[in-house]
């Protein structure tokens, strides 16, 4: 019975939604899992007999079988799409998924580094090596501006306004923003441009990229990850450290210092303030730890 509806759903995803094969396969796997559950429990034998309570029991079942909240939400999303198809094709008159909410995804707070840890990490650069001048300029810029790693490796010489203390960054969705840059980062960028970069012949079409590898091409995001990982290991930092850790640390330090949330949102290039608000949670943890450590009244109440 269900196979007929699955075939129709697949054709709808292909022809009406124009989805990629991988996406279609994922939708069909999620629907097949739901169908197997209904068959094994004998709760419903067709889309028209499925009730909201059946879906809640299904979500409870996949939770008990080890599916994460994000996986549960994705599977429910696939089933909701199936019922949109059923309503459009008049297979069903009512949508049993309408009143079923997806499990809340637990948003993990990212690891951050203290300013001292960032200084310690950067100090592990071997400045006798020519690439270390580039790497120091790169890490100073990453932390000074709170950039995504993709924004860092795509920085262009023509978008640097160092005399004004700004850089122009192309972020997600090809949106550009002006970001202030600190004096230390400016100084090391200028040093890199006057020394190491002068000795590299850029590849054709790559002349405007700021950070180049030995072959004259732009650095890859993976290369930046390896550089930071190796420095963190050399500095004895036990946390999980990546280029994004610098961005998290930049935002957290600003919030801890009392920066306006809207200003931080603008500098990070977040389209929604709710994305930036995660750093207020980090700040509350910081404040709580500070009170617990230094406030005698707080200690007495714990």
C-alpha positions as CSV (number, residue, x, y, z in Angstrom):
1,X,0.0,0.0,0.0
2,X,2.7,2.5,1.1
3,X,4.9,1.8,-2.0
4,X,2.4,3.5,-4.3
5,X,2.5,6.7,-2.3
6,X,6.3,6.5,-2.0
7,X,6.6,6.3,-5.8
8,X,4.3,9.3,-6.2
9,X,6.2,11.2,-3.6
10,X,9.5,10.5,-5.3
11,X,8.1,11.8,-8.7
12,X,6.8,14.9,-7.0
13,X,10.2,15.6,-5.4
14,X,11.9,15.1,-8.8
15,X,9.4,17.0,-11.0
16,X,7.8,19.6,-8.8
17,X,10.5,20.3,-6.3
18,X,13.5,19.7,-8.6
19,X,15.6,18.3,-5.7
20,X,19.0,16.7,-6.1
21,X,19.1,12.9,-6.0
22,X,20.9,12.9,-2.6
23,X,18.1,15.0,-1.1
24,X,15.4,12.8,-2.7
25,X,17.1,9.7,-1.3
26,X,17.2,11.2,2.2
27,X,13.4,12.1,2.1
28,X,12.6,8.6,0.9
29,X,14.7,6.9,3.6
30,X,13.0,9.0,6.3
31,X,9.5,8.1,5.0
32,X,10.5,4.4,4.7
33,X,11.6,4.4,8.3
34,X,8.2,5.8,9.3
35,X,6.4,3.3,7.2
36,X,8.4,0.4,8.8
37,X,7.4,1.7,12.3
38,X,3.7,1.9,11.3
39,X,3.8,-1.6,9.8
40,X,5.5,-3.1,12.8
41,X,3.1,-1.5,15.3
42,X,0.1,-1.9,13.0
43,X,-1.0,1.7,13.9
44,X,-1.9,2.7,10.4
45,X,-1.9,1.1,6.9
46,X,-2.1,4.2,4.7
47,X,-1.4,8.0,4.8
48,X,-5.1,8.6,5.4
49,X,-5.3,6.7,8.7
50,X,-2.2,8.2,10.3
51,X,-2.9,10.4,13.3
52,X,-0.8,13.0,15.1
53,X,-0.4,10.6,18.1
54,X,1.1,8.0,15.8
55,X,3.8,10.5,14.8
56,X,4.5,11.3,18.5
57,X,4.9,7.6,19.2
58,X,7.2,7.4,16.2
59,X,9.4,10.3,17.5
60,X,9.5,8.6,20.9
61,X,10.6,5.3,19.2
62,X,13.4,6.9,17.2
63,X,14.6,8.8,20.3
64,X,14.8,5.5,22.2
65,X,16.7,4.0,19.3
66,X,19.5,6.6,19.7
67,X,18.5,9.2,17.1
68,X,19.7,12.7,18.1
69,X,17.3,15.7,18.3
70,X,18.7,17.1,15.0
71,X,18.1,13.7,13.3
72,X,14.6,13.5,14.7
73,X,13.9,17.0,13.4
74,X,15.2,16.2,10.0
75,X,13.1,13.0,9.8
76,X,10.0,14.8,10.9
77,X,10.7,17.5,8.2
78,X,10.8,14.8,5.6
79,X,7.4,13.3,6.8
80,X,5.9,16.8,6.8
81,X,7.0,17.2,3.1
82,X,5.3,13.9,2.3
83,X,2.0,15.1,3.8
84,X,2.3,18.4,1.8
85,X,2.4,16.2,-1.3
86,X,-0.6,14.2,0.0
87,X,-2.6,17.3,0.6
88,X,-1.7,18.8,-2.8
89,X,-2.6,15.5,-4.6
90,X,-5.8,15.2,-2.5
91,X,-4.7,11.9,-1.1
92,X,-5.5,13.3,2.4
93,X,-7.9,15.9,3.6
94,X,-6.0,16.6,6.8
95,X,-2.3,16.9,7.7
96,X,-1.5,14.8,10.8
97,X,1.9,16.5,11.1
98,X,0.5,20.0,11.5
99,X,0.3,19.9,15.3
100,X,3.5,17.9,15.8
101,X,6.5,19.9,16.9
102,X,10.1,18.9,16.2
103,X,12.3,18.1,19.2
104,X,14.3,21.1,20.3
105,X,17.9,20.9,19.1
106,X,20.3,21.5,21.9
107,X,22.7,24.2,20.8
108,X,26.2,23.5,22.0
109,X,28.2,26.4,23.3
110,X,31.4,26.6,21.4
111,X,34.9,26.4,22.9
112,X,36.6,29.7,23.4
113,X,40.1,30.7,24.2
114,X,41.1,33.4,26.6
115,X,43.2,36.3,25.4
116,X,46.2,34.8,27.1
117,X,45.7,31.5,25.4
118,X,45.5,33.2,22.0
119,X,48.7,35.1,22.8
120,X,50.3,31.8,23.8
121,X,49.2,30.1,20.7
122,X,50.5,32.8,18.4
123,X,53.8,33.0,20.3
124,X,54.5,29.4,19.1
125,X,55.1,30.6,15.6
126,X,58.7,30.1,14.5
127,X,59.5,33.5,13.0
128,X,62.7,32.2,11.4
129,X,60.5,30.5,8.8
130,X,59.2,32.8,6.0
131,X,55.6,31.5,6.1
132,X,55.4,32.5,9.8
133,X,55.2,36.2,8.9
134,X,52.1,35.4,6.8
135,X,50.7,33.1,9.5
136,X,51.1,35.7,12.2
137,X,49.4,38.4,10.1
138,X,46.7,35.8,9.3
139,X,46.0,34.9,13.0
140,X,46.1,38.5,14.2
141,X,43.5,39.3,11.5
142,X,41.3,36.3,12.3
143,X,41.1,37.3,16.0
144,X,41.1,41.1,15.5
145,X,38.1,41.0,13.0
146,X,36.2,37.8,14.1
147,X,36.3,36.5,10.5
148,X,35.0,33.2,9.2
149,X,37.9,31.1,7.8
150,X,36.4,31.4,4.3
151,X,36.4,35.2,4.7
152,X,40.0,35.2,5.8
153,X,41.4,33.1,2.9
154,X,39.4,35.2,0.4
155,X,40.6,38.6,1.7
156,X,41.7,40.8,-1.2
157,X,44.3,43.6,-1.3
158,X,41.8,45.9,-3.0
159,X,39.5,45.5,0.0
160,X,42.0,46.6,2.6
161,X,41.6,50.2,4.0
162,X,44.3,49.9,6.6
163,X,45.0,53.6,6.8
164,X,41.4,54.0,7.9
165,X,41.4,50.9,10.1
166,X,38.9,48.9,8.1
167,X,38.7,45.9,5.8
168,X,35.8,44.9,3.4
169,X,34.8,41.3,3.8
170,X,32.6,39.1,1.6
171,X,30.6,36.8,3.8
172,X,27.7,34.4,3.5
173,X,25.4,35.0,0.6
174,X,28.0,37.2,-1.1
175,X,27.1,40.0,1.4
176,X,29.8,42.5,1.9
177,X,30.5,44.3,5.2
178,X,33.1,46.7,6.6
179,X,34.9,45.4,9.7
180,X,37.3,47.4,11.9
181,X,40.8,46.0,12.2
182,X,43.1,46.4,15.1
183,X,46.6,48.1,15.0
184,X,48.4,44.9,15.7
185,X,46.8,43.1,12.8
186,X,47.4,46.1,10.5
187,X,51.1,46.1,11.4
188,X,51.6,42.4,10.7
189,X,49.7,42.6,7.4
190,X,52.0,45.5,6.3
191,X,55.1,43.5,7.4
192,X,53.9,40.4,5.5
193,X,53.2,42.5,2.4
194,X,56.7,44.1,2.5
195,X,58.6,40.9,3.1
196,X,57.3,37.4,2.4
197,X,54.5,38.3,0.0
198,X,57.0,40.3,-2.1
199,X,58.9,37.1,-2.8
200,X,55.9,35.2,-4.1
201,X,54.7,35.4,-7.7
202,X,50.9,35.2,-7.6
203,X,49.2,32.8,-10.0
204,X,47.3,34.3,-12.9
205,X,44.0,35.7,-11.7
206,X,45.1,35.4,-8.0
207,X,47.0,38.7,-7.8
208,X,44.5,40.4,-5.5
209,X,44.4,37.7,-2.8
210,X,46.2,38.8,0.4
211,X,47.3,35.5,1.8
212,X,49.1,33.2,-0.6
213,X,50.8,29.8,-0.4
214,X,54.2,29.1,-1.8
215,X,52.8,28.4,-5.2
216,X,51.2,31.8,-5.4
217,X,47.6,30.6,-4.9
218,X,45.2,31.4,-2.1
219,X,45.4,29.4,1.1
220,X,42.8,26.7,1.6
221,X,40.6,26.6,4.6
222,X,42.0,23.2,5.5
223,X,45.6,24.6,5.6
224,X,44.5,27.3,8.0
225,X,42.9,24.6,10.2
226,X,46.2,22.6,10.3
227,X,48.3,25.7,11.1
228,X,46.1,26.5,14.1
229,X,45.8,22.9,15.3
230,X,49.6,22.5,15.3
231,X,50.1,25.8,17.1
232,X,47.5,24.8,19.7
233,X,49.2,21.5,20.3
234,X,52.6,23.2,20.6
235,X,51.1,25.6,23.2
236,X,49.7,22.7,25.2
237,X,46.1,23.9,24.8
238,X,43.8,21.0,25.5
239,X,40.6,22.5,24.0
240,X,39.3,21.7,20.6
241,X,40.8,24.6,18.6
242,X,39.9,25.6,15.0
243,X,39.8,28.8,13.0
244,X,36.2,29.2,14.2
245,X,37.5,29.2,17.8
246,X,39.1,32.6,17.1
247,X,35.8,33.9,15.8
248,X,34.0,32.6,18.9
249,X,36.6,34.1,21.2
250,X,36.4,37.5,19.4
251,X,32.6,37.6,20.0
252,X,32.8,36.3,23.5
253,X,35.5,38.8,24.6
254,X,33.5,41.7,23.1
255,X,30.3,40.6,25.0
256,X,32.3,40.1,28.2
257,X,33.7,43.6,27.8
258,X,30.2,45.1,27.5
259,X,29.9,45.5,23.8
260,X,26.5,46.2,22.3
261,X,24.9,43.0,20.8
262,X,23.9,44.8,17.6
263,X,27.4,46.0,17.0
264,X,28.7,42.5,17.5
265,X,26.1,41.2,15.1
266,X,27.2,43.7,12.5
267,X,30.9,42.8,12.9
268,X,30.2,39.0,12.7
269,X,27.9,39.4,9.7
270,X,25.1,37.5,11.3
271,X,21.8,38.0,9.4
272,X,19.8,37.3,12.6
273,X,20.4,38.7,16.1
274,X,19.4,35.3,17.6
275,X,22.6,33.8,16.2
276,X,24.7,36.4,18.0
277,X,22.7,35.9,21.2
278,X,24.5,32.6,21.8
279,X,27.4,34.6,23.1
280,X,25.2,36.2,25.8
281,X,24.9,32.7,27.2
282,X,28.6,32.3,27.3
283,X,28.8,35.7,29.0
284,X,26.3,34.6,31.7
285,X,28.5,31.5,32.4
286,X,31.5,33.8,32.7
287,X,29.7,36.1,35.1
288,X,28.5,33.2,37.2
289,X,32.0,31.8,37.5
290,X,33.3,35.2,38.4
291,X,30.7,35.7,41.2
292,X,31.4,32.2,42.5
293,X,35.1,32.8,42.7
294,X,35.2,36.4,44.0
295,X,31.9,37.3,45.7
296,X,31.6,36.1,49.3
297,X,27.8,36.5,49.4
298,X,27.5,34.3,46.3
299,X,29.8,31.6,47.9
300,X,27.6,31.5,51.0
301,X,24.5,30.8,49.0
302,X,25.8,27.9,46.9
